[in-house]
Amino acid sequence: MTFEELTPTCFDIFRGSRTPCGLYARQKWLGEGGTEEWRRDFQQTVAELMEGQSADGSWGSSFIKTAQRLFGLHLTVRNQTEDIRKALDWMAAHALLESEEIIYIEMGDIQESSLEGLPFVPGDSYFLTHGIMLFLAAIFGRGNDRHVVDAYDRLAEKVSGGRDVLSRYDDMNNILRAFAVHPVYAESVATAMIVERLAEVQDEDGRWPEGVPFYQAMNALGHLASPQADRQLDRAFLLLSGMQNPDGTWGEAQKEWSTFLIVHALKNKKKL
């Protein structure tokens, strides 16, 4: 099956969707951005995302909840507003600067279901927390903030300093997500080391070992301008038709999200 043959059904799950990734798909891929229906759904979803924000910028003083709201706003509003700036500042203060221990307690027993709608997986609290924070800072144009650059540098040193980080697939994913969206660190030695490690463990048929989040890995690699990343994607893409559900989606529990990750990677690499 060609990628073009995947097209008629793989977009169906997004039709009429009011989730952030559904609205993104409807605007960017289905051409609905100019319709009254899309604008109405957009305004309603953005209002729901903003609802309940505290004066300090967080949602419920929760790192994860605040991250989920911010990522949803990235897929919809896109640009940094004053409310988004406050939320990013709150996250940076608690994750990078002042109160790391409090956040690590929240992140220490995190479950996969708690990260729904975020391109991250449960793992070491340090790498998960920093990965989320740096990812959000980069996608909202805060990648050059001094404390953000310093945190990227510390993370890069941990990757390049030894193989311990590269032995855990969950931590590799969470670090790669942050690096892949930063225009400078996407081309760093640390990123190349993670991509090389993923290449080492990928089978010839395109599969990575259990523990490598397949849809997440494909999407992260799809953000990189890397021949080695592209070679892995070319092998992994060949698996897609066999993994596709009858309704055109991918995944099981989080079908819309998994499908979004796959279609986004295919779009980034101009396969669709």
Phi and psi in degrees as a GROMACS rama.xvg file:
@    title "Ramachandran Plot"
@    xaxis  label "Phi"
@    yaxis  label "Psi"
@TYPE xy
-83.6902  165.378  THR-2
-63.0899  -33.7353  PHE-3
-63.948  -32.9891  GLU-4
-72.8124  -19.3929  GLU-5
-75.5421  -25.2085  LEU-6
-58.7047  -46.0962  THR-7
-57.3051  -32.6592  PRO-8
-106.436  -22.0208  THR-9
-71.9754  -16.1088  CYS-10
-92.7827  -9.81459  PHE-11
-61.2173  -35.6562  ASP-12
-65.0426  -21.1144  ILE-13
-86.3563  -15.9496  PHE-14
-65.4152  122.62  ARG-15
78.8231  -0.250345  GLY-16
-72.9804  140.781  SER-17
-109.152  6.9586  ARG-18
-70.8651  159.704  THR-19
-55.7478  -45.0635  PRO-20
-70.7018  -31.1319  CYS-21
-65.6167  -42.5729  GLY-22
-64.7412  -39.642  LEU-23
-60.1175  -48.1671  TYR-24
-62.1203  -42.1503  ALA-25
-64.7819  -36.4089  ARG-26
-76.6003  -49.6224  GLN-27
-84.2108  -35.0311  LYS-28
-108.813  -27.421  TRP-29
-105.933  -1.9899  LEU-30
68.5331  28.6597  GLY-31
-96.183  1.79715  GLU-32
-57.6168  -25.2446  GLY-33
-93.2094  1.76011  GLY-34
-87.4366  153.937  THR-35
-64.8184  -37.9405  GLU-36
-62.4495  -44.9163  GLU-37
-63.5684  -43.9896  TRP-38
-62.3209  -39.298  ARG-39
-65.2033  -45.4534  ARG-40
-64.8791  -39.5008  ASP-41
-59.6088  -49.571  PHE-42
-63.1893  -38.0854  GLN-43
-68.5404  -43.2752  GLN-44
-66.4379  -43.0522  THR-45
-62.7227  -39.8724  VAL-46
-62.3404  -39.1419  ALA-47
-68.2771  -37.8171  GLU-48
-64.9699  -37.0743  LEU-49
-79.4869  -19.9141  MET-50
-61.1526  134.037  GLU-51
86.3822  7.36803  GLY-52
-68.0503  132.827  GLN-53
-79.7447  165.245  SER-54
-62.0321  -27.3731  ALA-55
-79.8028  -3.26592  ASP-56
102.791  -16.308  GLY-57
-86.9012  171.457  SER-58
-112.533  109.832  TRP-59
63.2123  23.3255  GLY-60
53.065  28.7524  SER-61
-109.985  126.454  SER-62
-62.9901  -46.2771  PHE-63
-68.0839  -45.8642  ILE-64
-61.7342  -40.3124  LYS-65
-65.7321  -40.2207  THR-66
-62.7795  -41.8468  ALA-67
-64.0898  -42.8816  GLN-68
-63.4735  -42.9151  ARG-69
-65.5042  -40.6933  LEU-70
-67.218  -37.641  PHE-71
-61.3301  -38.2081  GLY-72
-70.9841  -31.3846  LEU-73
-63.786  -39.6241  HIS-74
-74.1238  -15.7006  LEU-75
-114.587  -71.4454  THR-76
-67.2789  -37.8664  VAL-77
77.3811  -56.537  ARG-78
-90.4547  156.215  ASN-79
-73.82  125.922  GLN-80
-106.689  177.673  THR-81
-63.6565  -39.7171  GLU-82
-66.1752  -38.8161  ASP-83
-66.9058  -39.9189  ILE-84
-60.0062  -43.8742  ARG-85
-61.6722  -40.6943  LYS-86
-65.9596  -42.8361  ALA-87
-63.5524  -39.5585  LEU-88
-64.9797  -40.1268  ASP-89
-62.0834  -45.184  TRP-90
-63.7389  -42.9187  MET-91
-63.3703  -42.4348  ALA-92
-61.5729  -38.268  ALA-93
-88.1723  -26.2618  HIS-94
-96.9018  -31.2001  ALA-95
-117.019  -24.257  LEU-96
-117.963  -50.2537  LEU-97
-115.196  -51.6281  GLU-98
-125.582  50.1249  SER-99
-58.279  -37.2578  GLU-100
-60.1458  -39.6131  GLU-101
-62.8632  -44.8951  ILE-102
-66.1709  -38.8925  ILE-103
-64.5315  -31.3255  TYR-104
-63.5161  -44.2628  ILE-105
-63.5162  -39.0625  GLU-106
-84.2721  -15.3411  MET-107
-65.1709  -29.6784  GLY-108
-120.448  34.8694  ASP-109
-72.3345  142.338  ILE-110
-108.061  158.588  GLN-111
-58.7389  -37.7574  GLU-112
-63.911  -26.5874  SER-113
-71.7397  -18.7076  SER-114
-101.335  13.8642  LEU-115
-56.3543  132.267  GLU-116
85.1292  2.93478  GLY-117
-119.702  143.582  LEU-118
-82.8664  47.3159  PRO-119
-134.021  160.914  PHE-120
-130.306  157.072  VAL-121
-57.7234  139.982  PRO-122
-172.248  -162.234  GLY-123
-54.9583  133.754  ASP-124
-59.0013  -39.8458  SER-125
-62.9352  -50.6258  TYR-126
-70.1884  -35.7778  PHE-127
-67.2149  -47.5432  LEU-128
-62.1954  -49.6315  THR-129
-67.834  -37.283  HIS-130
-60.2918  -46.4805  GLY-131
-63.8421  -47.1415  ILE-132
-62.255  -46.5555  MET-133
-70.0006  -37.0106  LEU-134
-57.7097  -49.659  PHE-135
-66.3897  -40.3774  LEU-136
-60.2745  -43.116  ALA-137
-67.587  -43.8518  ALA-138
-72.9283  -18.5172  ILE-139
-100.891  17.8265  PHE-140
76.6603  20.973  GLY-141
-106.607  19.6802  ARG-142
-67.9136  -15.4826  GLY-143
-101.031  1.79244  ASN-144
-58.4334  141.859  ASP-145
-57.7593  -46.2514  ARG-146
-69.0991  -27.1736  HIS-147
-71.7789  -46.0772  VAL-148
-60.1416  -44.1032  VAL-149
-59.9538  -41.6071  ASP-150
-68.2155  -38.6836  ALA-151
-60.0074  -43.7993  TYR-152
-63.0517  -41.6879  ASP-153
-62.794  -40.5592  ARG-154
-67.1403  -40.9218  LEU-155
-62.205  -38.6672  ALA-156
-64.4987  -37.7595  GLU-157
-65.8923  -35.248  LYS-158
-72.6177  -48.7183  VAL-159
-77.1751  -12.0131  SER-160
-81.7552  -8.24229  GLY-161
172.618  177.497  GLY-162
-89.9686  -6.35442  ARG-163
-57.0645  -46.9254  ASP-164
-63.0112  -36.8547  VAL-165
-79.9357  3.98839  LEU-166
-95.7666  -8.01348  SER-167
-116.187  115.978  ARG-168
-68.1808  -34.4572  TYR-169
-65.0517  -43.1803  ASP-170
-67.4268  -38.4119  ASP-171
-59.3843  -44.0182  MET-172
-59.5348  -47.1284  ASN-173
-68.8389  -32.2468  ASN-174
-73.7497  -46.0445  ILE-175
-60.114  -36.2001  LEU-176
-58.7327  -41.2329  ARG-177
-69.9353  -41.0125  ALA-178
-73.3787  -34.2503  PHE-179
-65.8947  -25.7805  ALA-180
-98.7673  1.7374  VAL-181
-99.9114  126.756  HIS-182
-61.6368  -26.2111  PRO-183
-91.7599  -51.8584  VAL-184
-73.413  -15.8712  TYR-185
-62.3925  -24.5138  ALA-186
-107.076  18.6361  GLU-187
-80.936  165.949  SER-188
-62.1268  -38.9932  VAL-189
-61.3497  -43.9097  ALA-190
-62.3166  -44.5327  THR-191
-60.8004  -36.3818  ALA-192
-66.6517  -40.4719  MET-193
-67.3355  -43.5304  ILE-194
-61.7008  -40.5741  VAL-195
-64.0751  -40.8851  GLU-196
-63.8313  -41.322  ARG-197
-62.9351  -36.8101  LEU-198
-65.5057  -37.551  ALA-199
-63.2778  -33.4152  GLU-200
-100.548  -3.054  VAL-201
-79.3586  134.878  GLN-202
-73.5944  163.847  ASP-203
-62.2812  -27.6395  GLU-204
-82.3291  0.782639  ASP-205
102.488  -4.74831  GLY-206
-87.0522  143.011  ARG-207
-98.504  162.528  TRP-208
-64.4249  161.338  PRO-209
-57.2517  134.353  GLU-210
112.063  -28.0921  GLY-211
-84.1794  116.901  VAL-212
-69.552  106.4  PRO-213
-56.3229  -51.8516  PHE-214
-68.1476  -37.738  TYR-215
-65.1255  -44.0878  GLN-216
-62.2351  -43.5118  ALA-217
-62.3078  -41.8571  MET-218
-67.9735  -41.8908  ASN-219
-63.0792  -46.532  ALA-220
-63.7077  -30.862  LEU-221
-67.5522  -13.4621  GLY-222
-88.0365  -8.27893  HIS-223
-101.132  143.989  LEU-224
-96.8393  74.533  ALA-225
-136.478  122.117  SER-226
-56.8152  -37.2363  PRO-227
-69.211  -38.0952  GLN-228
-63.8084  -41.7217  ALA-229
-64.0267  -37.4545  ASP-230
-64.2664  -40.2846  ARG-231
-64.9211  -42.3869  GLN-232
-64.0676  -41.1097  LEU-233
-58.3099  -39.3355  ASP-234
-70.8642  -44.015  ARG-235
-66.8061  -36.3493  ALA-236
-59.7432  -30.6422  PHE-237
-66.3034  -17.6815  LEU-238
-83.3438  -14.4082  LEU-239
-62.8251  -41.1518  LEU-240
-63.6315  -37.1418  SER-241
-73.5745  -19.8068  GLY-242
-96.8388  -9.09436  MET-243
-72.67  134.847  GLN-244
-71.8916  159.28  ASN-245
-56.6454  -28.0353  PRO-246
-85.7825  6.46707  ASP-247
93.7558  -3.54821  GLY-248
-91.1573  174.62  THR-249
-124.098  157.894  TRP-250
90.2735  -178.686  GLY-251
-122.903  -77.1433  GLU-252
-71.4187  -34.2317  ALA-253
-120.523  66.6159  GLN-254
-62.5586  -45.0472  LYS-255
-64.4707  -42.9359  GLU-256
-65.8842  -45.9845  TRP-257
-62.3699  -41.0333  SER-258
-65.4165  -39.8908  THR-259
-58.6922  -45.8651  PHE-260
-61.2873  -41.9621  LEU-261
-69.3089  -49.5288  ILE-262
-63.187  -38.3155  VAL-263
-61.5502  -42.7277  HIS-264
-64.272  -43.8309  ALA-265
-61.9404  -40.849  LEU-266
-65.5013  -43.9698  LYS-267
-58.3138  -35.9967  ASN-268
-95.6487  12.294  LYS-269
57.0333  36.6529  LYS-270
-90.556  -19.854  LYS-271
